[in-house]
Amino acid sequence: MEAVLLPFINTLLSCGFPSPAADYESELVDLNQLMLRHPDASFLARAHGDSMTGAGIHDGDVLAVDRSMQAQDGDIVVACVEGEHTVKRLRKRLDSVVLEAENPGYKPIVVSNPDELRIFGVVVLVLHPLVSEGRRGLSYVRAR
């Protein structure tokens, strides 16, 4: 994967009252290393739907998924249940696995038979746009 280098301001940006005396240092950061700790075992995918809005994942967001991580209770995972792919919060129970939505309008998916569930990876990062793709000149990113 080719490195994507962008300037990185090496200071904390206040989301409260800004400090006028803050000094800003800049360095180049490889976006692949920042987003994907294990690039050979990772992939990016676009979220679709509103079942995970409570976790900050919105329709159209880009998810960075690490396949090398062992999924733990509470992780947000990409899973396949009965041939359908989904993004949900993993809850391990004594006799089952539950895939929970982060939207009260969706019921949890209870998987009693472990053969019915395949975990593809752990969602490690969400890229959430604040400005429309058209305004940023990125209309080519989304498949039509």
Secondary structure, DSSP 8 states (H G I E B T S, - for coil): ----EEEEE-S---SSS--TT----EEEEEHHHHH-SSGGGEEEEE--SSTTGGGT--TT-EEEEETTS---TT-EEEEEETTEEEEEEEEE-SS-EEEE-SSTTS--EEE-SGGGEEEEEEEEEEE--SS-HHHHT-TTSS--
